[in-house]
């Protein structure tokens, strides 16, 4: 499996609107592709420099599912995101292959 992490720095004045957009529009659109089993939306704590930072994490069903998402779905979803937010929500993406998982 693959953990797909998107770290986003959002203009502080737009943070609430951005979180609402993520919950109502973007995250459901990503999950509707069928390539991910779940998501987490996290607030990154630390020194603020004019914006708030969030991490959106999706767990893909498999490496193949993630690769298919990247090829067939990600370009349109990322374009939609950029068209809406531009430089007011700058994203940095990280792909983390999962070695093992567990629960307490």
Backbone as JSON Lines, residues from 0, in Angstrom:
{"i":0,"aa":"X","n":[0.83,-1.18,0.0],"ca":[0.0,0.0,0.0],"c":[0.87,1.25,0.0]}
{"i":1,"aa":"X","n":[0.23,2.36,-0.31],"ca":[0.94,3.62,-0.42],"c":[0.19,4.69,0.37]}
{"i":2,"aa":"X","n":[0.94,5.46,1.15],"ca":[0.4,6.64,1.81],"c":[0.78,7.83,0.94]}
{"i":3,"aa":"X","n":[-0.22,8.55,0.48],"ca":[-0.02,9.72,-0.36],"c":[-0.29,10.94,0.52]}
{"i":4,"aa":"X","n":[0.75,11.71,0.8],"ca":[0.66,12.85,1.71],"c":[0.81,14.14,0.91]}
{"i":5,"aa":"X","n":[-0.15,15.04,1.08],"ca":[-0.07,16.35,0.46],"c":[-0.03,17.38,1.58]}
{"i":6,"aa":"X","n":[1.07,18.09,1.69],"ca":[1.22,19.14,2.68],"c":[0.88,20.46,1.99]}
{"i":7,"aa":"X","n":[-0.04,21.2,2.61],"ca":[-0.54,22.42,1.97],"c":[-0.42,23.6,2.93]}
{"i":8,"aa":"X","n":[0.21,24.65,2.47],"ca":[0.28,25.9,3.21],"c":[-0.82,26.81,2.67]}
{"i":9,"aa":"X","n":[-1.72,27.23,3.56],"ca":[-2.9,27.98,3.17],"c":[-2.84,29.38,3.79]}
{"i":10,"aa":"X","n":[-3.16,30.38,3.01],"ca":[-3.28,31.74,3.52],"c":[-4.22,31.72,4.72]}
{"i":11,"aa":"X","n":[-3.79,32.28,5.84],"ca":[-4.55,32.2,7.09],"c":[-5.97,32.74,6.95]}
{"i":12,"aa":"X","n":[-6.16,33.77,6.15],"ca":[-7.49,34.36,6.0],"c":[-8.45,33.44,5.23]}
{"i":13,"aa":"X","n":[-7.91,32.42,4.56],"ca":[-8.74,31.51,3.76],"c":[-8.81,30.1,4.34]}
{"i":14,"aa":"X","n":[-8.2,29.88,5.49],"ca":[-8.08,28.52,6.03],"c":[-9.43,27.84,6.24]}
{"i":15,"aa":"X","n":[-10.4,28.53,6.83],"ca":[-11.7,27.92,7.07],"c":[-12.39,27.56,5.74]}
{"i":16,"aa":"X","n":[-12.33,28.47,4.79],"ca":[-12.93,28.22,3.47],"c":[-12.24,27.03,2.8]}
{"i":17,"aa":"X","n":[-10.92,26.95,2.93],"ca":[-10.16,25.85,2.33],"c":[-10.55,24.52,2.96]}
{"i":18,"aa":"X","n":[-10.63,24.46,4.29],"ca":[-11.02,23.22,4.98],"c":[-12.42,22.79,4.54]}
{"i":19,"aa":"X","n":[-13.34,23.75,4.45],"ca":[-14.7,23.43,3.99],"c":[-14.67,22.86,2.57]}
{"i":20,"aa":"X","n":[-13.89,23.48,1.69],"ca":[-13.75,23.0,0.31],"c":[-13.19,21.57,0.3]}
{"i":21,"aa":"X","n":[-12.18,21.34,1.11],"ca":[-11.58,20.0,1.14],"c":[-12.62,18.96,1.57]}
{"i":22,"aa":"X","n":[-13.39,19.27,2.63],"ca":[-14.39,18.32,3.12],"c":[-15.54,18.1,2.14]}
{"i":23,"aa":"X","n":[-15.98,19.16,1.51],"ca":[-17.18,19.08,0.66],"c":[-16.89,18.7,-0.79]}
{"i":24,"aa":"X","n":[-15.71,19.08,-1.3],"ca":[-15.44,18.91,-2.73],"c":[-14.23,18.02,-3.04]}
{"i":25,"aa":"X","n":[-13.06,18.48,-2.62],"ca":[-11.84,17.83,-3.1],"c":[-11.64,16.41,-2.56]}
{"i":26,"aa":"X","n":[-11.73,16.24,-1.26],"ca":[-11.53,14.9,-0.69],"c":[-12.55,13.92,-1.23]}
{"i":27,"aa":"X","n":[-13.86,14.25,-1.27],"ca":[-14.81,13.31,-1.88],"c":[-14.47,12.97,-3.33]}
{"i":28,"aa":"X","n":[-13.99,13.96,-4.09],"ca":[-13.63,13.69,-5.49],"c":[-12.46,12.71,-5.58]}
{"i":29,"aa":"X","n":[-11.47,12.87,-4.7],"ca":[-10.33,11.94,-4.7],"c":[-10.81,10.54,-4.31]}
{"i":30,"aa":"X","n":[-11.61,10.44,-3.26],"ca":[-12.1,9.13,-2.82],"c":[-13.01,8.48,-3.86]}
{"i":31,"aa":"X","n":[-13.77,9.3,-4.58],"ca":[-14.67,8.77,-5.62],"c":[-13.93,8.12,-6.78]}
{"i":32,"aa":"X","n":[-12.62,8.35,-6.89],"ca":[-11.85,7.69,-7.95],"c":[-11.77,6.19,-7.69]}
{"i":33,"aa":"X","n":[-11.98,5.78,-6.44],"ca":[-11.93,4.36,-6.09],"c":[-10.54,3.82,-5.82]}
{"i":34,"aa":"X","n":[-9.53,4.66,-5.84],"ca":[-8.15,4.19,-5.68],"c":[-7.66,4.23,-4.24]}
{"i":35,"aa":"X","n":[-8.42,4.87,-3.34],"ca":[-7.98,5.03,-1.96],"c":[-9.0,4.44,-1.0]}
{"i":36,"aa":"X","n":[-8.49,3.91,0.11],"ca":[-9.39,3.29,1.1],"c":[-9.85,4.27,2.17]}
{"i":37,"aa":"X","n":[-9.04,5.33,2.43],"ca":[-9.43,6.3,3.46],"c":[-8.56,7.55,3.35]}
{"i":38,"aa":"X","n":[-8.86,8.51,4.21],"ca":[-8.1,9.75,4.24],"c":[-7.99,10.26,5.68]}
{"i":39,"aa":"X","n":[-7.06,11.18,5.86],"ca":[-6.95,11.94,7.11],"c":[-6.63,13.38,6.7]}
{"i":40,"aa":"X","n":[-7.27,14.33,7.36],"ca":[-6.94,15.73,7.18],"c":[-6.4,16.22,8.51]}
{"i":41,"aa":"X","n":[-5.15,16.66,8.51],"ca":[-4.46,17.03,9.75],"c":[-3.99,18.47,9.68]}
{"i":42,"aa":"X","n":[-3.91,19.08,10.83],"ca":[-3.34,20.42,10.96],"c":[-1.9,20.23,11.42]}
{"i":43,"aa":"X","n":[-0.95,20.83,10.72],"ca":[0.46,20.74,11.1],"c":[0.73,21.86,12.09]}
{"i":44,"aa":"X","n":[1.21,21.49,13.27],"ca":[1.52,22.48,14.29],"c":[2.95,22.95,14.15]}
{"i":45,"aa":"X","n":[3.17,24.21,14.49],"ca":[4.51,24.76,14.44],"c":[4.45,26.25,14.22]}
{"i":46,"aa":"X","n":[5.61,26.82,13.97],"ca":[5.69,28.27,13.74],"c":[4.95,28.64,12.48]}
{"i":47,"aa":"X","n":[4.09,29.64,12.59],"ca":[3.32,30.12,11.46],"c":[4.05,31.31,10.82]}
{"i":48,"aa":"X","n":[4.06,31.36,9.52],"ca":[4.68,32.47,8.81],"c":[3.69,33.01,7.79]}
{"i":49,"aa":"X","n":[2.55,33.49,8.27],"ca":[1.56,34.08,7.4],"c":[0.51,33.11,6.89]}
{"i":50,"aa":"X","n":[0.67,31.85,7.19],"ca":[-0.29,30.86,6.72],"c":[-0.44,29.74,7.71]}
{"i":51,"aa":"X","n":[-1.38,28.86,7.42],"ca":[-1.58,27.66,8.21],"c":[-1.19,26.47,7.34]}
{"i":52,"aa":"X","n":[-0.67,25.43,7.97],"ca":[-0.23,24.27,7.21],"c":[-1.07,23.06,7.59]}
{"i":53,"aa":"X","n":[-1.47,22.32,6.57],"ca":[-2.27,21.12,6.73],"c":[-1.61,19.97,5.99]}
{"i":54,"aa":"X","n":[-1.93,18.75,6.42],"ca":[-1.5,17.55,5.7],"c":[-2.76,16.74,5.39]}
{"i":55,"aa":"X","n":[-2.91,16.4,4.12],"ca":[-4.0,15.54,3.68],"c":[-3.36,14.22,3.3]}
{"i":56,"aa":"X","n":[-3.83,13.13,3.91],"ca":[-3.23,11.83,3.67],"c":[-4.28,10.86,3.16]}
{"i":57,"aa":"X","n":[-3.92,10.17,2.09],"ca":[-4.78,9.14,1.51],"c":[-4.0,7.84,1.49]}
{"i":58,"aa":"X","n":[-4.68,6.74,1.82],"ca":[-4.04,5.43,1.73],"c":[-4.62,4.71,0.52]}
{"i":59,"aa":"X","n":[-3.75,4.41,-0.45],"ca":[-4.16,3.72,-1.66],"c":[-4.36,2.24,-1.38]}
{"i":60,"aa":"X","n":[-5.26,1.62,-2.12],"ca":[-5.5,0.19,-1.98],"c":[-4.27,-0.64,-2.33]}
{"i":61,"aa":"X","n":[-3.46,-0.15,-3.26],"ca":[-2.26,-0.86,-3.7],"c":[-1.36,0.12,-4.45]}
{"i":62,"aa":"X","n":[-0.14,-0.31,-4.73],"ca":[0.77,0.49,-5.54],"c":[0.17,0.7,-6.92]}
{"i":63,"aa":"X","n":[-0.44,-0.35,-7.46],"ca":[-1.06,-0.27,-8.78],"c":[-2.2,0.75,-8.79]}
{"i":64,"aa":"X","n":[-3.01,0.74,-7.73],"ca":[-4.12,1.69,-7.63],"c":[-3.58,3.12,-7.58]}
{"i":65,"aa":"X","n":[-2.52,3.33,-6.81],"ca":[-1.94,4.66,-6.72],"c":[-1.38,5.11,-8.07]}
{"i":66,"aa":"X","n":[-0.66,4.22,-8.73],"ca":[-0.09,4.57,-10.04],"c":[-1.19,4.91,-11.05]}
{"i":67,"aa":"X","n":[-2.28,4.16,-11.01],"ca":[-3.4,4.44,-11.9],"c":[-4.02,5.8,-11.57]}
{"i":68,"aa":"X","n":[-4.16,6.1,-10.28],"ca":[-4.66,7.4,-9.85],"c":[-3.76,8.51,-10.39]}
{"i":69,"aa":"X","n":[-2.46,8.36,-10.21],"ca":[-1.51,9.37,-10.66],"c":[-1.62,9.62,-12.17]}
{"i":70,"aa":"X","n":[-1.8,8.56,-12.92],"ca":[-1.83,8.67,-14.37],"c":[-3.18,9.19,-14.88]}
{"i":71,"aa":"X","n":[-4.27,8.65,-14.33],"ca":[-5.59,8.91,-14.91],"c":[-6.41,9.99,-14.21]}
{"i":72,"aa":"X","n":[-6.16,10.24,-12.94],"ca":[-7.03,11.13,-12.16],"c":[-6.34,12.38,-11.62]}
{"i":73,"aa":"X","n":[-5.11,12.23,-11.16],"ca":[-4.43,13.32,-10.46],"c":[-4.3,14.59,-11.3]}
{"i":74,"aa":"X","n":[-3.93,14.52,-12.58],"ca":[-3.75,15.77,-13.32],"c":[-4.99,16.67,-13.31]}
{"i":75,"aa":"X","n":[-6.15,16.12,-13.54],"ca":[-7.38,16.93,-13.57],"c":[-7.72,17.46,-12.18]}
{"i":76,"aa":"X","n":[-7.57,16.63,-11.14],"ca":[-7.88,17.07,-9.78],"c":[-6.9,18.15,-9.31]}
{"i":77,"aa":"X","n":[-5.63,17.99,-9.66],"ca":[-4.65,19.0,-9.27],"c":[-4.88,20.31,-10.03]}
{"i":78,"aa":"X","n":[-5.27,20.23,-11.29],"ca":[-5.57,21.44,-12.05],"c":[-6.75,22.18,-11.45]}
{"i":79,"aa":"X","n":[-7.79,21.43,-11.1],"ca":[-8.96,22.04,-10.47],"c":[-8.56,22.77,-9.17]}
{"i":80,"aa":"X","n":[-7.73,22.11,-8.37],"ca":[-7.25,22.7,-7.12],"c":[-6.48,23.99,-7.38]}
{"i":81,"aa":"X","n":[-5.56,23.94,-8.32],"ca":[-4.73,25.12,-8.63],"c":[-5.59,26.25,-9.2]}
{"i":82,"aa":"X","n":[-6.54,25.9,-10.07],"ca":[-7.43,26.92,-10.63],"c":[-8.21,27.64,-9.54]}
{"i":83,"aa":"X","n":[-8.63,26.9,-8.52],"ca":[-9.42,27.5,-7.45],"c":[-8.56,28.29,-6.46]}
{"i":84,"aa":"X","n":[-7.41,27.74,-6.07],"ca":[-6.65,28.33,-4.98],"c":[-5.38,29.06,-5.4]}
{"i":85,"aa":"X","n":[-4.82,28.72,-6.54],"ca":[-3.6,29.38,-7.0],"c":[-2.51,29.35,-5.95]}
{"i":86,"aa":"X","n":[-1.85,30.47,-5.75],"ca":[-0.75,30.56,-4.79],"c":[-1.23,30.72,-3.35]}
{"i":87,"aa":"X","n":[-2.54,30.79,-3.13],"ca":[-3.08,30.95,-1.77],"c":[-3.1,29.62,-1.01]}
{"i":88,"aa":"X","n":[-2.82,28.52,-1.71],"ca":[-2.73,27.2,-1.09],"c":[-1.67,26.4,-1.84]}
{"i":89,"aa":"X","n":[-0.44,26.53,-1.42],"ca":[0.68,25.87,-2.09],"c":[0.85,24.44,-1.56]}
{"i":90,"aa":"X","n":[0.89,23.47,-2.49],"ca":[0.94,22.06,-2.11],"c":[2.29,21.43,-2.42]}
{"i":91,"aa":"X","n":[2.69,20.51,-1.53],"ca":[3.9,19.71,-1.7],"c":[3.5,18.26,-1.48]}
{"i":92,"aa":"X","n":[3.76,17.39,-2.44],"ca":[3.3,16.01,-2.4],"c":[4.44,15.04,-2.08]}
{"i":93,"aa":"X","n":[4.13,14.03,-1.24],"ca":[5.08,13.0,-0.88],"c":[4.41,11.64,-1.0]}
{"i":94,"aa":"X","n":[5.11,10.69,-1.6],"ca":[4.61,9.32,-1.73],"c":[5.41,8.45,-0.77]}
{"i":95,"aa":"X","n":[4.69,7.75,0.13],"ca":[5.34,6.93,1.16],"c":[4.85,5.49,1.04]}
{"i":96,"aa":"X","n":[5.64,4.59,0.48],"ca":[5.25,3.19,0.47],"c":[5.14,2.67,1.9]}
{"i":97,"aa":"X","n":[4.05,2.01,2.21],"ca":[3.83,1.5,3.57],"c":[4.51,0.15,3.7]}
{"i":98,"aa":"X","n":[5.37,0.05,4.69],"ca":[6.09,-1.2,4.97],"c":[5.24,-2.09,5.86]}
{"i":99,"aa":"X","n":[4.64,-1.49,6.9],"ca":[3.76,-2.25,7.77],"c":[2.78,-1.29,8.44]}
{"i":100,"aa":"X","n":[1.68,-1.85,8.94],"ca":[0.65,-1.08,9.65],"c":[0.23,-1.87,10.87]}
{"i":101,"aa":"X","n":[-0.37,-1.19,11.8],"ca":[-0.88,-1.87,12.97],"c":[-1.82,-0.98,13.75]}
{"i":102,"aa":"X","n":[-2.46,-1.56,14.72],"ca":[-3.34,-0.82,15.63],"c":[-2.99,-1.21,17.04]}
{"i":103,"aa":"X","n":[-3.19,-0.29,17.95],"ca":[-2.89,-0.54,19.36],"c":[-3.91,-1.53,19.93]}
